[in-house]
């Protein structure tokens, strides 16, 4: 008799079902796994036989064949163990479960315990679309799927929990009650900028990056506060919505790093400049998202930007534009979302002091040019905001002498978060019909049709674009930043003042 159970796997965030067929025949005792199974799945034979033995189940002397369908799709990982062992127990007559609408996920330990698996959340989210009514998965994965209510979820710790009621045709495990999504964020503190002295334009740039999702490039000498400023950005951002939290948690679930419950904190990823292409963009076998996608709905911070290989930086151009990345591999294609705010910090030259008013640069013009050419023009154009930082020695000395400015920055931080939240709300309402939430997600045509400029603003935008020989992308970047500036002031129209300030963020020095 052939028994059938069901499990599932991920290609990117897409989920596809896997039917597990188990057949036992008379013949030389063998346990055969077919269906393009990876080595990890092949090893399931040993895990399953050991677990059954330790649970008191006699292994039948049969030629046992397990087929994972569809056979045309390569399969990897250990999440299929539970579905295979349930199919085997049904074939033995040890279980009588009706499994047509149940999806099983879980890795077996040798003693029968059920271990957590990767990708539980995206699979659970896709289970209802695939027609499943119930899902059985490891108890250790429950936290990450706690808010899902589209299917009935059952937690399991040990194989003996299924064997306790062998004649039942329905699951006797306890169903997990869906939990409400908690939107209250932890207090991020009042002093986001308390220990960052001066650098008012950089702080203004951070406010704009947080409010509108604009990419920000910070350039300046060592010790000017670039890294510290970039790391302050997440504290200005509003918490994730439920949809965003589910999407971000699903990505981390694919690499086995899902947080306990849904995290409302926006991701902040800061890969080292020695990272590989696969580590940054994603890939590998099994396919995993890279740092670019793990920063989805949050911030990707590239410190020492020009130390990254130039060819690696240029691979970011299209994903940043499309807000998604498609990866080709032996099993086909998969896509991951790339809704990030990119913040980068770099020195302007090898010694770091080119353009500084406080210390002379010792680099030759040729070495400065070679260094800056590592950042291609097309990628540079994708930064809406350019800020040059320099030392502020006098201001630093004043702040050491008094604490009033530190307190002032702390008070400003709470106000800045309020401004960011209000601006995002305004933009989300305006672009809701387009399916977007920030101005940076719009195409040039969509931006053209939604902005409202005063006559003076139109004239100044045309004039500054001509004077600065702006590229087409630079023109739209100025307009996007101006729209965010107007929204921060809750202005119904973009004025010449907004255009002037937005244009100042297109200057490199």
C-alpha positions as MATLAB code, in Angstrom:
seq = 'XXXXXXXXXXXXXXXXXXXXXXXXXXXXXXXXXXXXXXXXXXXXXXXXXXXXXXXXXXXXXXXXXXXXXXXXXXXXXXXXXXXXXXXXXXXXXXXXXXXXXXXXXXXXXXXXXXXXXXXXXXXXXXXXXXXXXXXXXXXXXXXXXXXXXXXXXXXXXXXXXXXXXXXXXXXXXXXXXXXXXXXXXXXXXXXXXXXXXXXXXXXXXXXXXXXXXXXXXXXXXXXXXXXXXXXXXXXXXXXXXXXXXXXXXXXXXXXXXXXXXXXXXXXXXXXXXXXXXXXXXXXXXXXXXXXXXXXXXXXXXXXXXXXXXXXXXXXXXXXXXXXXXXXXXXXXXXXXXXXXXXXXXXXXXXXXXXXXXXXXXXXXXXXXXXXXXXXXXXXXXXXXXXXXXXXXXXXXXXXXXXXXXXXXXXXXXXXXXXXXXXXXXXXXXXXXXXXXXXXXXXXXXXXXXXXXXXXXXXXXXXXXXXXXXXXXXXXXXXXXXXXXXXXXXXXXXXXXXXXXXXXXXXXXX';
ca = [
       0.000    0.000    0.000;
       1.300    3.430   -0.942;
       0.902    6.136    1.686;
       1.032    9.843    0.916;
       1.962   12.804    3.078;
       2.814   16.396    2.238;
       5.516   18.915    2.982;
       6.784   22.043    1.214;
       9.935   23.944    0.304;
      10.938   27.469   -0.735;
      12.411   28.934   -3.900;
      13.180   32.424   -2.697;
      10.015   33.408   -0.853;
       7.862   31.331   -3.207;
       6.551   28.075   -1.753;
       5.910   24.855   -3.665;
       4.321   21.645   -2.335;
       6.099   18.305   -2.121;
       4.187   15.051   -2.104;
       5.898   12.253   -0.179;
       4.993    8.793   -1.507;
       6.045    5.771    0.564;
       5.759    2.227   -0.791;
       6.870   -1.034    0.807;
       7.353   -4.267   -1.133;
       8.704   -7.710   -0.472;
      12.341   -8.050   -1.423;
      15.835   -7.347   -0.190;
      15.435   -4.891    2.743;
      16.369   -1.434    1.486;
      15.441    2.172    2.155;
      15.540    4.065   -1.135;
      14.993    7.838   -1.487;
      14.268    9.188   -4.966;
      13.122   12.535   -6.366;
      16.321   14.616   -6.746;
      17.039   14.550   -3.025;
      20.190   16.225   -1.696;
      22.730   14.549    0.568;
      21.002   16.013    3.645;
      17.753   14.313    2.613;
      19.567   11.067    1.803;
      20.873   11.089    5.365;
      17.261   11.214    6.577;
      17.212    7.421    6.164;
      19.572    7.032    9.098;
      17.805    9.644   11.224;
      14.406    8.068   10.603;
      15.403    4.462   11.264;
      17.199    5.437   14.470;
      14.278    7.600   15.665;
      11.740    4.830   14.990;
      13.870    2.289   16.814;
      14.209    4.602   19.828;
      10.426    5.154   19.822;
       9.796    1.394   19.957;
       8.757    0.938   16.322;
      10.088   -2.153   14.578;
      11.623   -1.478   11.187;
       9.930   -3.758    8.662;
      12.075   -5.989    6.476;
      10.831   -4.578    3.211;
      12.124   -2.841    0.161;
      10.946    0.670    1.059;
      10.852    3.378   -1.590;
      10.264    7.036   -0.754;
       9.550    9.377   -3.666;
       9.601   13.162   -3.284;
       7.439   14.643   -6.031;
       7.767   16.566   -8.246;
      10.945   14.695   -9.138;
      12.020   17.443  -11.546;
      12.744   19.943   -8.741;
      15.968   19.558   -6.710;
      15.326   19.353   -2.969;
      17.573   20.080   -0.022;
      17.415   20.501    3.730;
      16.111   18.456    6.632;
      12.554   19.818    6.863;
      11.129   16.776    5.034;
      12.008   14.280    7.805;
       8.664   14.524    9.606;
       6.593   14.049    6.454;
       8.691   11.025    5.460;
       8.429    9.331    8.857;
       4.654    9.931    9.031;
       4.305    8.369    5.580;
       6.407    5.416    6.712;
       4.283    4.952    9.855;
       1.103    5.062    7.767;
       2.523    2.430    5.432;
       3.397    0.271    8.465;
      -0.134    0.689    9.831;
       1.157    2.414   12.976;
      -0.749    5.629   12.162;
      -4.161    6.131   10.566;
      -4.108    9.901   10.081;
      -5.974   11.456    7.173;
      -3.107   13.548    5.808;
      -4.554   14.986    2.581;
      -4.838   18.518    3.980;
      -1.998   18.432    6.518;
       1.466   19.810    5.819;
       4.343   18.398    7.892;
       7.611   20.207    8.639;
      10.391   19.107   10.960;
      13.834   17.567   11.310;
      14.156   14.331   13.269;
      16.750   13.781   15.967;
      18.000   10.237   16.540;
      15.914    9.927   19.708;
      12.692   11.060   18.017;
      12.763   14.717   19.045;
      11.627   17.221   16.421;
      14.151   19.954   15.659;
      13.427   23.401   14.162;
      13.740   24.023   10.434;
      14.593   26.960    8.202;
      11.909   28.738    6.205;
       9.012   27.860    8.504;
       7.310   31.262    8.223;
       7.268   31.599    4.411;
       6.085   27.994    4.129;
       3.271   28.550    6.641;
       2.235   31.705    4.781;
       2.076   29.741    1.537;
       0.340   26.685    3.006;
      -3.201   28.081    2.760;
      -2.640   29.142   -0.867;
      -1.573   25.567   -1.612;
      -4.847   24.241   -0.165;
      -3.662   22.961    3.210;
      -5.860   23.447    6.281;
      -3.421   22.321    8.976;
       0.335   22.448    9.543;
       2.414   20.397   11.985;
       5.796   21.917   12.769;
       8.435   21.942   15.523;
       7.549   23.741   18.722;
      10.806   25.701   18.380;
       9.425   27.370   15.220;
       6.146   28.483   16.790;
       7.370   31.934   17.869;
       8.107   33.103   14.323;
       4.680   31.978   13.010;
       2.690   33.050   16.074;
       0.612   35.713   14.279;
      -0.400   33.563   11.284;
      -4.106   32.702   11.277;
      -4.627   31.469    7.711;
      -4.074   27.812    8.700;
      -4.432   25.771   11.882;
      -0.999   25.212   13.408;
       0.009   22.291   15.619;
       3.294   22.224   17.535;
       5.229   19.012   18.091;
       8.296   18.262   20.222;
       8.645   14.494   19.834;
       7.517   11.748   17.493;
       5.863    9.965   20.424;
       3.186   12.681   20.457;
       1.863   11.316   17.145;
       2.309    7.695   18.197;
       0.272    8.258   21.385;
      -3.014    8.001   19.421;
      -2.223    5.622   16.546;
      -5.830    4.880   15.571;
      -7.038    8.483   15.371;
      -7.727    9.809   11.893;
      -7.404   13.396   13.097;
      -4.576   15.221   14.784;
      -4.787   15.047   18.574;
      -2.015   17.578   19.114;
      -2.939   20.896   20.718;
      -3.582   23.665   18.203;
      -1.638   26.895   18.643;
      -3.743   30.032   19.129;
      -2.724   32.947   16.861;
      -1.219   35.850   18.766;
      -1.985   39.529   18.120;
       0.676   41.647   16.465;
       2.221   43.923   19.102;
       2.918   47.339   17.640;
       4.416   49.098   20.647;
       8.113   49.695   20.099;
      10.811   49.732   22.718;
      11.956   53.159   23.825;
      14.886   53.971   21.555;
      16.080   56.672   23.904;
      16.048   60.429   23.652;
      19.662   60.882   22.688;
      19.935   59.668   19.098;
      22.308   62.549   18.317;
      23.416   63.336   21.873;
      27.049   62.334   21.322;
      27.309   63.458   17.703;
      28.724   66.959   17.833;
      27.682   69.492   15.209;
      27.309   68.094   11.668;
      23.928   69.750   11.254;
      23.695   69.131    7.506;
      24.486   65.442    8.012;
      21.747   65.217   10.633;
      19.383   66.944    8.234;
      20.349   64.373    5.612;
      19.618   61.550    8.049;
      16.204   63.053    8.762;
      15.424   63.122    5.039;
      16.726   59.577    4.549;
      14.491   58.348    7.369;
      11.433   60.326    6.284;
      11.488   59.521    2.568;
      13.681   56.436    2.280;
      16.364   58.330    0.326;
      19.793   56.775   -0.228;
      22.498   58.754    1.602;
      26.237   59.065    0.904;
      28.417   60.421    3.727;
      31.910   61.541    2.686;
      34.563   62.912    5.007;
      37.879   62.398    6.801;
      38.436   59.684    9.419;
      36.856   60.489   12.778;
      34.351   63.020   11.453;
      31.397   60.945   12.666;
      30.246   59.197    9.475;
      29.806   55.744   11.010;
      28.253   57.055   14.205;
      25.735   59.081   12.223;
      24.799   56.152   10.001;
      24.213   53.910   13.007;
      21.840   56.522   14.442;
      19.478   56.229   11.470;
      17.490   53.150   12.652;
      16.496   55.009   15.822;
      14.717   57.616   13.689;
      12.721   55.083   11.682;
       9.146   54.116   12.585;
       8.500   50.505   13.666;
       7.637   47.911   11.047;
       3.999   47.402   10.144;
       2.641   43.868   10.510;
       2.995   43.168    6.780;
       6.573   44.469    6.796;
       7.434   42.518    9.952;
       6.138   39.284    8.424;
       8.090   39.893    5.210;
      11.342   40.691    7.036;
      10.976   37.776    9.457;
      10.329   35.432    6.522;
      13.665   36.437    4.986;
      15.539   35.783    8.226;
      13.664   32.489    8.589;
      15.231   31.319    5.319;
      18.702   31.562    6.884;
      17.638   30.138   10.241;
      17.886   33.463   12.081;
      14.230   34.318   12.647;
      13.751   36.378   15.824;
      11.586   35.231   18.708;
       8.225   36.460   17.489;
       7.787   39.155   14.869;
      10.349   41.907   15.312;
       9.077   45.460   14.810;
      12.601   46.893   14.631;
      13.738   47.716   11.134;
      16.744   45.670    9.978;
      20.169   47.307   10.011;
      22.797   45.349    8.093;
      26.426   46.470    7.884;
      28.494   43.948    5.874;
      32.296   44.202    5.845;
      33.965   45.292    2.617;
      35.477   41.797    2.200;
      32.012   40.271    1.672;
      31.548   38.021   -1.359;
      29.091   38.558   -4.190;
      26.935   35.717   -2.873;
      27.019   37.128    0.641;
      25.876   40.543   -0.568;
      23.365   39.641   -3.279;
      22.329   36.125   -2.256;
      22.719   32.700   -3.812;
      24.391   29.462   -2.820;
      22.984   25.969   -2.449;
      20.499   25.955   -0.866;
      19.536   29.389   -2.107;
      19.674   32.095    0.578;
      19.048   35.846    0.597;
      22.103   38.090    0.829;
      22.712   41.137    3.002;
      20.962   43.292    0.410;
      17.673   41.438    0.909;
      18.132   40.896    4.648;
      18.113   44.704    4.940;
      14.679   44.821    3.241;
      12.373   47.320    4.989;
      15.414   48.704    6.807;
      18.916   50.071    6.297;
      21.898   48.657    4.413;
      25.037   50.423    5.638;
      28.197   50.122    3.566;
      31.054   51.537    5.628;
      34.338   52.273    3.821;
      32.382   52.186    0.567;
      35.377   52.568   -1.747;
      37.116   49.590   -0.138;
      34.432   47.348   -1.669;
      35.428   46.002   -5.104;
      34.093   48.257   -7.843;
      32.493   45.396   -9.756;
      30.629   44.342   -6.598;
      29.292   47.857   -6.014;
      28.022   48.055   -9.580;
      25.939   44.906   -9.077;
      23.821   46.949   -6.647;
      22.595   49.349   -9.312;
      19.776   47.318  -10.833;
      18.413   45.797   -7.583;
      18.280   49.256   -5.987;
      16.385   50.551   -9.015;
      13.975   47.606   -9.277;
      13.646   47.043   -5.501;
      13.998   43.333   -6.168;
      16.766   40.927   -7.154;
      16.404   37.855   -9.357;
      18.924   35.065   -8.914;
      19.473   32.266  -11.408;
      20.671   28.883  -10.206;
      20.580   25.240  -11.253;
      16.895   24.806  -10.294;
      15.678   27.924  -12.087;
      15.142   31.486  -10.876;
      14.151   32.993   -7.554;
      13.520   36.556   -6.436;
      14.040   38.389   -3.160;
      12.770   41.873   -2.245;
      15.219   44.782   -1.970;
      13.272   47.622   -0.337;
      16.267   49.165    1.432;
      17.526   52.587    2.388;
      21.189   52.526    1.382;
      23.573   54.537    3.547;
      27.250   54.585    2.611;
      30.276   56.196    4.243;
      33.630   56.769    2.619;
      36.840   58.744    2.836;
      37.327   61.109   -0.122;
      40.864   59.845   -0.850;
      43.405   57.228    0.329;
      44.685   59.421    3.186;
      41.159   60.581    3.973;
      41.695   64.352    4.103;
      40.973   65.551    0.574;
      38.765   68.647    0.860;
      39.227   68.973    4.623;
      39.729   72.459    6.048;
      41.398   71.068    9.162;
      44.187   68.900    7.755;
      46.027   68.881    4.441;
      45.663   65.974    2.030;
      48.942   64.233    1.140;
      47.593   62.288   -1.850;
      48.549   63.096   -5.421;
      45.747   64.271   -7.736;
      46.106   61.040   -9.705;
      45.669   58.836   -6.630;
      42.619   60.851   -5.535;
      41.091   60.430   -8.981;
      41.809   56.682   -9.067;
      40.303   56.264   -5.608;
      37.124   58.157   -6.419;
      36.693   56.338   -9.724;
      35.967   53.150   -7.785;
      32.472   54.578   -7.375;
      30.896   54.644  -10.816;
      28.756   57.540  -11.967;
      25.573   55.456  -12.332;
      25.835   54.176   -8.753;
      26.703   57.644   -7.436;
      23.566   58.942   -9.143;
      21.439   56.579   -7.086;
      22.256   58.481   -3.913;
      19.633   61.214   -3.553;
      21.579   62.785   -0.694;
      25.307   63.650   -0.701;
      26.828   65.076    2.482;
      30.455   66.058    3.086;
      31.520   66.075    6.747;
      34.578   67.752    8.242;
      35.941   68.070   11.767;
      34.208   70.602   13.994;
      36.900   71.143   16.616;
      35.639   74.411   18.073;
      32.109   73.065   18.445;
      33.474   69.919   20.080;
      35.393   71.973   22.655;
      32.262   73.972   23.442;
      30.213   70.830   23.977;
      32.764   69.344   26.328;
      32.503   72.477   28.440;
      28.716   72.444   28.693;
      26.014   69.794   28.643;
      23.273   72.054   27.354;
      23.843   71.114   23.728;
      23.801   67.404   24.560;
      20.427   67.845   26.266;
      19.172   69.832   23.315;
      20.118   67.035   20.909;
      18.313   64.552   23.145;
      15.150   66.631   23.099;
      15.426   67.026   19.329;
      15.626   63.265   18.810;
      12.075   62.636   20.022;
      10.852   65.484   17.843;
      12.705   64.080   14.819;
      11.074   60.678   15.217;
       7.683   62.375   15.347;
       8.475   64.322   12.165;
       9.591   61.144   10.389;
       6.439   59.262   11.388;
       4.216   62.136   10.251;
       6.023   62.489    6.916;
       5.783   58.764    6.234;
       2.075   58.848    7.051;
       1.527   61.709    4.595;
       3.430   59.928    1.819;
       1.748   56.573    2.491;
      -1.697   58.175    2.190;
      -0.763   60.065   -0.984;
       0.706   57.043   -2.772;
      -1.668   54.389   -1.443;
      -3.557   54.142   -4.738;
      -0.243   53.434   -6.488;
       0.642   50.704   -4.001;
       3.621   52.599   -2.554;
       4.457   54.136    0.808;
       7.355   56.561    0.135;
       8.281   58.987   -2.626;
      11.464   57.047   -3.441;
       9.408   54.105   -4.717;
       7.812   56.120   -7.515;
       8.850   56.085  -11.158;
       9.625   59.405  -12.818;
       6.220   59.439  -14.520;
       4.405   58.727  -11.260;
       6.411   61.435   -9.518;
       5.624   63.928  -12.286;
       1.898   63.244  -11.958;
       1.763   63.558   -8.159;
       3.958   66.584   -7.345;
       2.706   70.132   -7.035;
       5.322   72.858   -7.583;
       5.009   76.593   -7.274;
       5.965   78.677  -10.317;
       9.166   79.799   -8.582;
      10.038   76.199   -7.713;
       9.642   75.108  -11.342;
      11.947   77.887  -12.528;
      14.580   77.178   -9.886;
      14.509   73.428  -10.577;
      15.109   74.029  -14.291;
      17.849   76.565  -13.550;
      19.757   74.421  -11.034;
      19.516   71.356  -13.267;
      21.036   73.343  -16.126;
      23.760   74.964  -14.000;
      24.826   71.681  -12.399;
      24.460   69.678  -15.630;
      22.287   67.203  -13.754;
      21.590   63.804  -15.251;
      17.986   62.736  -15.655;
      18.293   60.682  -12.493;
      19.774   63.675  -10.652;
      16.831   65.840  -11.713;
      14.300   63.384  -10.296;
      16.391   62.902   -7.156;
      16.220   66.636   -6.458;
      12.462   66.574   -6.966;
      12.012   63.569   -4.672;
      14.027   65.180   -1.880;
      12.100   68.434   -2.335;
       8.837   66.507   -1.957;
      10.056   64.991    1.309;
      11.106   68.436    2.539;
       7.627   69.747    1.743;
       6.009   66.804    3.525;
       8.156   67.344    6.614;
       6.709   70.854    6.772;
       3.240   69.545    5.824;
       3.266   71.917    2.882;
       0.758   71.204    0.118;
       3.144   72.556   -2.502;
       6.871   72.335   -3.211;
       8.369   75.807   -2.946;
      11.593   77.323   -4.268;
      13.078   76.977   -0.786;
      12.512   73.223   -0.885;
      14.156   72.995   -4.317;
      17.142   75.036   -3.133;
      17.738   72.832   -0.105;
      17.223   69.635   -2.107;
      19.757   70.861   -4.683;
      22.321   71.477   -1.948;
      22.275   67.744   -1.200;
      23.417   66.984   -4.749;
      26.763   68.720   -4.169;
      29.696   66.436   -3.399;
      31.729   68.808   -1.303;
];
